[in-house]
Amino acid sequence: MSRTKRPVLWITTVVVALAAAVGLYLFQPWRLFTTVRVDEAAPVAANQPGAAAKQLAIGTFISHEHETSGSVEIQQLGDGKTTLRLTDLRTSDGPALHVWLSDQTVKQDGGGNLDDGKHVDLGSLKGNEGNQNYAIPAGTDLNKFSTVTIWCERFSVSFGAAELKQRA
């Protein structure tokens, strides 16, 4: 190999290695094969351990970018706090997944609209399978939010969403 081609080979190698590192960081392809299971008990009020929670809204997940199933329930505890509970959740693991309340309607053919309006981020998804609880911030007007979504912040897509049906 001539001496003039060596620098080009080194530069090409460095560029390819950097591109591969950035691609692995962004897409995290190994997460397609990982599962994090979380099984939290249903929430109870701290000062009223035997009191039953009042069911405010329920919904069932539909799939968007990834196969997603399970149900969601918004509960009001005896102490006035509200909690979102995911039951039998099953979805893909992914980078930067969050649980959102959204004011947008659920569309069967994709959830790209769920970040168009207002949303409340309830935090990072604890696991891609199981039963989980998320505290809803005090003062959140639940009448303004009709949807729960598993939202991938890195790629701005919904893995799955559930339309909330208010309970009387």
N, C-alpha and C positions, 0 to 999 in steps of 0.2 A: 504494500500500500504506500502511496506516495505521501510525503510529509504535508502536502497542501490539503489532503483529504482528512487527515487526523482531527484538526480542529472542528471541521464540519460534523464528523462522526460524534465527537464529544458533545458538541452543542445539541445535536439531534437527540442523543441519549438523555441528556439532562432535561430537555423540553418534554420528551415522552414520559420520563419518570415523574416530573412535576404534574403533567396532565393526568397521569394515572392516580397520583396521590390526591389531587383535587377531586377527581371523579369518585374515588372511593370515599372521601370525606363527605361529599354531597349526597351520594346515592345510598351509601351504606348497604350494599347488596346482601351482606350476610344476615341482615335483619329479616329477610324473606324466610329464613330457616330457624328463627328464634321464637320462643314463646315465653312470655312472662305471665304467670298465673297469680292472680290476687283474689283472695276470698275473705273479704271483710264482713263482719256481722252487721246486721241491720242497725241503723243508728237508734240510740235511745237518749232521752233528755237526761242531762247530768243530775238534776235534782228530783227527777221522777222516773226511776229505773223501770217500774212496772207499767207505766203509761204507754198506751199504743199511739203510734204516729198517725196523723190524719193525712190521707192521700189527697193531694191537690190536683195532680195531673199524671197521666200515664201515656206511654207510647211504645211502639215496636220499631226496631231499626230496620231500614232497608239499605241495601248495598249501593255504593257509588263507585269510587275508584278501586276498592278492595272488597271482597266478600265480607259482609258484616251482618251479625245477627245478635239478638238479645232484646231485652226490654229496658225501659227507663221509667222511673217513678219519681215524682217530686213529693216529698213528705214534709209536713210541718210537725215538729216535735212539740211536746207539752210545754217546753220553755220558750216557744215562739220562734226558734231557729228553723230554717228550712234547709233541706238536704236533697241533693239529686242522687238517686241510687241507680246504678247500672246492675242488672241482674242477668246472669248467663251470657255475658258479653263474649263474643268471639269475633275477632278481626285480625288482620295482619299486623305484625309489629312494624314500626316505621320510625323514621327520624322526626323529632319535634312534634309528636302527637299531643293534642290538647283536647279538653272537653269544653265545648262552647254551648251557651244558650244563644240562639239567634232569633231575630225578628223576621227572618225570611221564610217563605214556605218551602216545604220539601218537594223537590222535583224528582220524579222517577228516573229520568235520564241523566242525572248528574247533579252534583251539589256545588258547582262552581259559584252559584249565586249566594251562598250562605254567608259570605263576608261582605256583601254589598251594602247591607244596612248596619244596624247596631247589633253588637254581640257582647256577651259577658264571658270572659275567659275564667273557667273554674279551676284551671291548673293543668298540669301535665297529666296525661293518661298514665295511671299507675301500673297497668298491665293490659295486655291485649286479650286476655281471657279472664273470666271469673265474675265476681261480685264486688262492686266498689262503691264508695260513698264520697261525695264532693259537697263541701259546704257552699251554700249560696250566700253571697254577701248580703248583710243586713241592708234593707232599703231597696233591694232589687224588686221592681214592679213586674211580677210574674205574668201579668196580663199582657205585657208588651212583647213577651218572648214565646214563640209558638213552636220552636224547634230545638232539639239537642243534636249536636253533631260531633263526631270524632274528626277533628280538623288537623290536617298536616300543615303546619306553618311553613315548613321549608319549601313546599311545592304549591301552597295555596289550593289545596283540594280537600274535599270531604271523603273520608274513607267510608262513612256511612252516616245516616241521620234518622232521627225519629221525630214524627210530628206529635206534639203534645195535645192530648185531649183533656180539657178541664173536667174535673169531677165536681159534682154538685155538693 
